[in-house]
Amino acid sequence: MFDVEPFRTASGRRRGASERKKRARDSPSPNTQVKPDEKKHPKFANVANVTMKLFDRDAQLGTGIVSSMTCGDAVAKGTIANETLAYFMARTQLFMLRIGMNSEKLRFRQHLSTEMAHYAADCWDLEILTAYGWVECVGHADRACYDLTVHAKATNTSVEAQKMLDKAVEVLQLTVKPDRKTIGMTFKKDQKAVCSALEGLDSDKAAEIEKAHSNNQPYELDGFSIAPGMVLFTRKKKMVQVVKFTPSVIEPSFGVGRILHALLEHSFSVRKEDAQRVVFQFAPVVAPIKCGVYNLQSGSKFPPIVTRVVDLLTQAGISTKADTSGQSVGRRYARADELGVPFGVTVDFDTVEDDTVTLRERDSMTQRRVPIAALPQLLRELCGLDGDVVAWEDALSAYAEVGSSEASGPITLETTSRGVFSRPAALVKK
């Protein structure tokens, strides 16, 4: 998620793939550093067609209308400042949808000019609608070069990045040459420090000093006032293949507690015509327990089979919990639904004969008869453990549907005084 175009370090040493992977593993900082005059992202094309709901500052101060726009159009129109910022906004939305958030309750709100940090180029908050209104859950800020510039000054350490060009190009380079006699007379014991600071300036800083001096104004450099006449400016053409720059920082910042609260609200629902049957519709990919295993009847034949199924699924990386209590299987289903367990496996007398079990889906309560040997792969697909989540009907199309003894219907929405708690109706099976 945080891959960016590789740069060279200040020392000129290229960061290899193994080093980048180790850095990402050991210190997975969400901050991304980009070239200030480009701010492009190598994977932007992957999210260019992602549609997002954008509440920009003009709409906040005017119509109050939230617009829907693709990521590519938002950057092209200048609504979002640059590709890298838009890329992380899109990835954040895709993450929220994958974990089961209601798409109708997501939006990105742009910071007003009065909310922006003085150094920020652009900033968008992902807001999620909860019982408490729209709540900021993820911030996405283009912090420009401020962070690294301040750090460099405070530590007297270079934080410049270097980018290798495909071929050498000719550039006009502006340099600063200090007048040591004048500087010595002005700054005395600080002469050496001032001269070193001036000689280490890049072309951009040199241009800033030249502009100030052309207006007969001094330039503040590291606490020293560089007055006109203290430096000379020279320009010369130079072939370069390495471009040095202070990176801009793009920072996604997640509020995990708020996201979890919103997810709980968005996942809460009840069964049709039975408000006592509470269900958490956790997406299988984030459900803490992904499968429950139950014995339909009592008897000595069933515990070994239940144990075998649990072991088989656990070894396949599927978090599984057995419920072999003496309660009816319907009560055990209901108990699992309250915990958000998306799938259930029931062992019965037919299992003893043909090594098949009943696989139940939580939201629709439909059931299919499948071989025990097929369970691990089916559940990994249904839970998205090997990639994209496979829909129930697609994964189980080859297996026969069996009837259910459960009286209650599928999940519907429940409206209370604190709002609507469920996933969108489009995701509810009728």
QUIPEWO-V166346 format. One line per field, one symbol per residue. ss: DSSP state (H for helix, E for strand, - for the rest). A space follows every 50 residues. Layout:
BEGIN
ss = ???
END
This chain:
BEGIN
ss = -------E-----E--HHHHHHHHHH-----EEE---------HHH---- EEEEE-HHHHH-----EEEEHHHHHH------HHHHHHHHHHHHHHHH-- --HHHEEEEE-----------EEEEEEEEE--EEEEEEEEEE---HHHHH HHHHH-----EEEEEEEEEEEEEEEEEE-HHHHHHHHHHHHHHHHHHHH- --HHHHHHHHHHHH----EEE--EEE----EEEEEEEEEEEEEEE--EEE EEEE-HHHHHHHHHHHHEEEE--EEEEEEE----------EEEEE----H HHHHHHHHHHHHHHH----EEEE-----HHHHHHHHHHH---EEEEE-HH HHHH-EEEEEE-----EEEEEHHHHHHHHHHH---------HHHH----- EE--------EE--EE--EE----HHH---
END
